[in-house]
Amino acid sequence: MITAAFLLSFAAFSDGLSLGPYLGHVDHERAYVWARAAEPGELSLTASLKGGERELRVSAVASEEQDLTVTFLLEGLPSASAWTYRIHRGEEQVGEGELKTAPALGAPSKVQVAFGSCASERRFPELATFTQIQRQGCDSMVFLGDTPYIDTTDLAVQRSRYREFLGHPAISAVLGRVPSWSTWDDHDFGKNDTDGRMAGKENSRRAHLEYHAGPPAGDGSGGIYRSFRRGPVEVFLMDARWYAGTAPSVSDPERLTLLGAAQWSWLEEGLKSSTAPFKLLTTGMIWNESVRPNKSDHWGNYPHERERLFRFLGEHEISGAVLIGGDIHRSRVVRHDVEEWVGYPLVELITSPMANSTILTAKQPHPGLLFDTGNTQNFMAFEADSTVDPPRWTARFIDHEGRELFKISRSEAELTKGN
């Protein structure tokens, strides 16, 4: 949890920042620190290695064009190293914090990533789920979309909703300490159940990138897909909105695409080159077609692209794949018996909502259904452990009071073709 000293110092210096500082992408060698300034001008960040003499200094300029948001990039950091940092405007200190880089690639380690979607601070103003993310010891987190609810592509509204959401005390307490990544779903993309034909989506992308710090996303001009590695896991954050319905599919030119050609190329190259024991394939939407009536935004509506991915996993003998989604206002676990294509069954983990109502009609039967709950406030803690042989992951679904709703675990050996 954030220390008392940090809270006191942030309160004292907050006149120079309107939001943050928050941790964005932090891996084994880089760290992105995000903030929103109170006014235009240059800010500097000085980072000091704990227990050492090393110090780094970077600067960034807050401008109205970027809605006063700034990102500081620290590079060349040792793995598993702890740092303190201070942010200044001129000689005045306006913020401070701490960060720790991820374990070295290939080193035996244990990490715990929180996943969540569908968080309405207006419906559940306490947002107690975020407090549990800290209490459960999660060292990183992923927003799966509808975080926040925006429902327009108007740039001014997009920005203001991010400010409201990220400024919530429960969220700021987490993001000041826990590195975070994000993809979007329909409500933060622009409107319920929309696809890539949504007018004004460029504004949504602009606001999303302004308010989430990390490496370049998408192909440079479209999409927000990216990946990150922490210990035994590599998370592939896929964009299932930007390209959906905009062009013929690379899988079947007679059908529309979901991911788009550029994202397909990125995903396939990333999976082939990944050395992580576990590859988490993550989108805002879910992977199965057991959905409420008339719902069209799910992977089951693009079976040609889903099959392409599953066959690709098998053809290239990619082990450790796990499916993750959100969106549907129910948390569920589904087993996909796709050994014929992949070489092993895939597990789909659906976590929704963090804070919102549930949808009774989303409780649909599926032959591989292992778990279903209509809990209105919950998230998933995904632990990956490579200090054991073989490496193992354990996913726990946890509610806002810290109660464990369901737990499932798999080893890398169980997720290997032919085993």
N, C-alpha and C positions, 0 to 999 in steps of 0.2 A: 504493500500500500504506500501511498505518498506520505512522506514523513511530515511531522508537524513543522519542522524547519522549512521545508519546501513550501507548505501552504502559507506560512507567515511571510516568507520572502516574496512569494508571488503576489500576495495581497498588497505588500508594500510597494511593489514595482509596477503594478498593473496599469498605472496611468499611461505608460508608454505603449502598452499592448491592449487591444480590445479583445483578443482571444489568444489562448496558448500561453507558453509554448507547448506544442504537442509533438510526439514522436510519430513519424511516418515510417517509411521503409527502413528497417535496420537489419542488415545481414551480417556475415562474418567479417566484412571488410569496409562497409560503408554505413553511414547513418544520415538520414534526412530528418531535419528538425523544422517544423512548420510553426508559423505564428501569423497573426493579423495585427498590424500596427494600428495605433490610434490616429495617426496622421501620416502624410507622405514624408519620405526621407530615408536616409541610409541607416541601417542597423548592422551591428557586428556581433558575431558570436565567437566566444573564446572557450575552447574545450580543454580540460586538463585531465590527464590520465591519473586515475587514483593510484597512489602508492608509487608513482614515478615522476619523472621530471619533464615528460613530453607535454607540449602544449600546441594546439592548433588554433588558427584564427581565420574566419571567413566572414564575408559581408554580403549583404543583399539590400536592394532598394525597394521600398514600399511605394507603390504608385496607384493612383486612382484607376488606371487602366486594368490593373490586376486586383482591383477591389481591396487594395492595401495588404494583400496576402504576400508572404515571403517564404522562401524555402532556403534553408542552409544545408549544404552538402558537405559532409566530412568524409574524406576518402583516405585509404591506406591505413585503416585502423587494424590493430591486432585482433584476432578472434578471441571471443570470451573475455574481452577487456572491459573494465568499468571506467566511466568518465563522468565528470561533472562539467556543466557548461553554464556560462553567463551571457546574457544578451544585453548589449548597450546601445543607447542612442547617444552618440557623442561620448561624453564622460559619465553620463547617467546610466546606471544599471536599471533595466526595465523588466528583467525576467531571468529565471535560472531553472535548472533541472538536472536530471541524471539519466544516463543510458548505459546499456550493456550490449556489446555486440554478440552475435550468435556464435555457437560452437564452430570450431574448425570443420571444414568439409571432410567427411570420412571419420572423424573422431567419434568414439562411442559417446553418446549423449542422450539426454531426455529433454523433450520440449512439450509444452502444452499450449495449443492454439485454441482460442475461443472463436466460435462461429455463430453468427446470429443474423436475422433478417426481420423486417417489418416492425420497426420501433416507432411508436407514436407517443411523443412526450406530452401531447395534448390530451390523449385518452388516459394515459397512466403517468401523471406528472412526476412521480417519485423515481421512475425508471430504476426500480430496485434490482433488475436483472444486471445492470452494469456494476452495481456494488458487488454482486456475487462473482462477477468475472475476476475482480481483485481478490476476493476472499478465497476463491478456489485455486489461486496461485497461477493463473494463466500468464504466460510470459509474452504473448502476442495475441492479436485478434484480427478477424476478418469480418467486414461488413458485407453481407450478401445482397444488399439492395433494399429498397423502400426504407432507406435510412438516410435522410428523412422522407416523409411524404411531402411531395411538392405539387405534382399534378398540373404543371404548366411548363412550357419551355421559355417563358418570359425570363430574360436574363436577370432582371432586377429581383423578381420573386425567387428565382433559383438561389441567388446569392443570399437574400435575406433569410430564406428557410435554412440554409446551411449555417448561417450565423446563429439563428435561434437554436438549432439542434445541437451544434457543437459547443454552444455556450452554456448548455444545461450543466449544472454542477456535477451530477452523477456521471455524465459523459466526460467532462473535462478532467475529473479526478482520475479516470482510467487512461485517457489519451495522453495525459502528462507523464505517465509512467510506463505504459504498455505500447509498443510499436503496433501500428495498425495499417491494414491494407483494405481495399474495397473494390467491388464491382457494383454495378447498378442493376435495378430491376425496373418494372414499368412505372411506378409512381415517382421515382426520382429521375427516370429517363424522360418522363413527360406526361403520361396519362395511363390509366389502367388498361392493361391487355394490349398495349401498342407494340408495333414492330418498327423496323428501320425506315418505314415510309412516313414517320412522324415529322410534321413540319416544325422547323426550329430546333431540331436535335443538336445543331452546332452550338447553340446557347447552353444546352444541358451539359454537353461535353466540356465546354469552356469553364463553367462554374464547378463541375466535378473536379477537374484538374487543378483549378485554383485552390480548392479546399481540401485536397488530398495530396500529400507530399510523397514523391517517389520518382523512380526512373521514368523516362519517356514511355507513354502508353500507346497501344494500338500501332498503327502503321505510320504515325507521324501526323496524319491529317484526319483520321477517323478511327473510331473504336476506342475502348479503354482497356483492352486485354494486356496482361503482363503476368509474370511469374516471380516467385521468390523462394529462396531456400533457407530453412532453419533446421539445423541438425539433421535428423533422419527423414524429414519431409520436404518435398518440393510442391508448392501450391501453384496450380495453373488457374489464374483468375480469368475466366473466359467471359466474353461479352456476347450475350444472347439477345441483344436488342438492336444495336446499331445497324447490322447488316441484314437482319432477318427480313425476308420477303422482298429484298431489293434487287436480286439478280438470280439467274439460274444457278442451281447447286453444282458444285464440283463432283458430287456423287451421282447426280441424275439431272441432266440438262432440261428434262421435261418438268422438273419440280423446282420450287424456290429454295434458296439457301437459308440456313440459319446463321452460320458463322461467317460466311464470306470467304473468298479464295485466299486473301492475305492472312486471315486469322488461321485458316486451315494449315497453311504452310508453316506459320509460326508454331502452332501446336504440335504438328508432327515432328518438326525438327527438334523442338524442346523435349518431347518425350523420348526420342531416340538418343539424345545426348545426356539425359538425366542420369545421375549416379545415385540419386536418393533411393533408399529402400522403399519409400512410399510416395506415390504420385497422386495428389489430390486434385481431381478434375471438378472444378467448381464453377457453377453458374447461379444466377439469381433464380432462374426457373428450375422446375424439377425434371427428372429424367424419365419418369414413367408416365403412362397415359391414363392412370386411374385418378381422374380429376372430377371436379363438380361439373354438372351439365353445362354445355355451351362454352366451356373454357378452352381456348385455342392456343394459349402461350405456354407450351411445354414441349419437351423433347419428343414426346410421343406423337406430336403433330409433324415432326420431321424425321420419320423413321429411317429414311435413306441416309441421313447424316449420322444418326445414332449408330446404325449398323456399320457405316464406314469407320467410325471411331473404334467400335468394338472389334471389328475385323483387323484393324490396324494394330491394336494391342496384341492380338494373337499372332499375326504375321511377323511382328518384330520382337516377339517374346518379351514384352514389357511387363514386368512383375510389379506387384504392389499397388495397382490402381484402385482408387476409391472414388465413388461418385458423391458429390455434395450439392445440395440445393436448398432453396427456401421458398418464399412467395405465397404458399397456399394456406397460411394461417392454421396449420396443423403440423406437429412434429411427427415424423414417421421414419421407419427403417424398412427398406424393401430389399429383398434378395433377388438378383437377376440371374437366372440359370442360363448363362451364355457360354458355358464351357466349350461348346462347338466352335464358337468364334474366338473367344479370348483365351481359353485354356484353363480357366478357373471361374467360379461364380463371382459376380461383382456385387458389392454392397452399396446401396444408396442411402445416404444419411440426409434427412430433410429436417431443417431446424427453423421453425416459424410458429408464432411470432415472439419477438423479444418483449413487445409490449403492445398488444392490440387484441381486438376481439377474435374469436375463432369462427370457423365456417363449418357448420354441421354437415352440409352437403359435400364437403371435401373428404369426408370419411367414406371413401369408396373401397370396395374389395379389390384385392390384388393377390394372385396366387403366391407371391413371395413376401407378403406382408408379415413382418416380425414384430412391429411395434407401432402404436398409434396413440396420440393423446391430443385432446383439445385444450390443453393448458394455455392460458392467455399470456403468461410471462415466463419464457424459458429460453435457454441457449444451449449450445453443445460445446463441451470441452473435449478436444481431441488431443490425446497424449500419444506421442510416438517415442519409443524407447529402443535405442540401439546398443544399450549397455548389456542387453540380454541376447542370447543366441538361440534361435533366430530373432531378429528385431520384431517388435510387436507394437500394434497400436490398440488403444482403448478409447472408445467414444462414450462419453457420459452426457445424458440429457438432464439438465439441472434447472429447477424453477427459481423464482425470485427470492424464495426463502431458504435456498440452499439444499432442498430435497432432491435426491437422485431419482429421476423418473424411470430411467432405463440405462442399461450399460451393455455394450457389445465390444468384443475384442477379436482381433485376427492377427496371426503371425505372417511374416513375409513368406514363409514356406507354404502357407495355405493360399497365398496369392501369387503362385508361380505356375506357369504352364507345365502341365504334365505331372504335377505333384499331387 
